[in-house]
Amino acid sequence: MAGHSKWANIQHRKGRQDEKRGAAFSRVAKEITVAAKMGGGDPAFNPRLRLAVDKAKGQNMPKDKIENAIKKGTGELEGVEYVEIRYEGYGIGGAAVMVDCLTDNKTRTVAEVRHAFAKHGGNMGTDGCVAFQFKHCGQMVFAPGVDEAALVDAAIEAGAEDVVNNGDGSLEILTDPADFLTVKDALEAAGFKPEFGEITMKPETETELSGAEAEKMQKLLDALENLDDVQEIYTTAALDEA
């Protein structure tokens, strides 16, 4: 599609997240608390916690807030009990959407998510209705201009599963979720620091939307993003802003 760039989409997504820094702090604090509760308070022995702490640091979250979130998970400080839940549905043009939440009230959360879908032209589906359209993997994105040959060699040596050239100069390194941190550490040691990296649900194929459809889809994604209980949103929609 003319004007569609994977790199532009990634930068746009990061920009919108940065605009919502306060909400981002709240979300990553929840993730830190849940990770610490499930696997202990030491990031060196808890990969999920290390990922959450790295994300918090990347958002310039204050150290004391990170430490307090860990203590809530380990029981050193009083905290809220969160439940993890995923909702699936469809957006504009049939684009698949998955919404990961951490909540202390599932009744409230499902009502809010369903309302956001319905109000903005989408609809919630049943469990598993779109999950097959995504791959659970580690993903690192490198900006256009990176030394492709050297990065590919380093990624293969580090144990990456795949390297994707997006055609706009940006490169993606994909890993098994369990290998993400190992590969990321190896690449950074070799001098390759990703612009963006996480364990994610990557679309197997994309639904390209432009014009009014892209605008409507962005409004749906924003409505979901603005819900307090929503942690992550994954979609097959690729929005052309040209």
C-alpha angles and dihedrals in degrees: 000000000000111000094015112130125170090209092051090050092051093048090048091051093049091048093054090048091051090053088060096051095145092054090044091057091051093050097048090046089056091049092050091051094049093044092050091048092051101041109015134265101280112093090200090067099030113064094187090053092047090053091050093047091048089051091049091051090048088057091049092245110175115260094236091056090052091049093047091051090053091049091052088055095048093045097248089117128032112258145164122273109240129197122206115227135165127209125195132200150131132275134188115332091010092292111167119242130190121188121197116200140184110203145165091203118043094183091059094044098050090048092051094046093047091049092051091052094047096044094052103044101271134101137216118244136196126282110287096014094124105008091098089065091067136065120217104227148130112265131193121181123203124198124249111277098044116138097262099192094049093045092049091051092049092046094051091048090049092054103258117165099217146354118217122199105205095200093240094081096267121116132208125206113203125198141173106271091243091054098046099100093042092052093042092052091048093050093048090049087054090053100262112123114180120230088218132012137168146131102266149156103259118200113246088211132007133234105219115213130182140174117002093357092056090049092050091048091050090053090053092049091047091050091053092043091054094059111106095223096051115103105170137005123202123189141170089219116116108193119212108207097180 
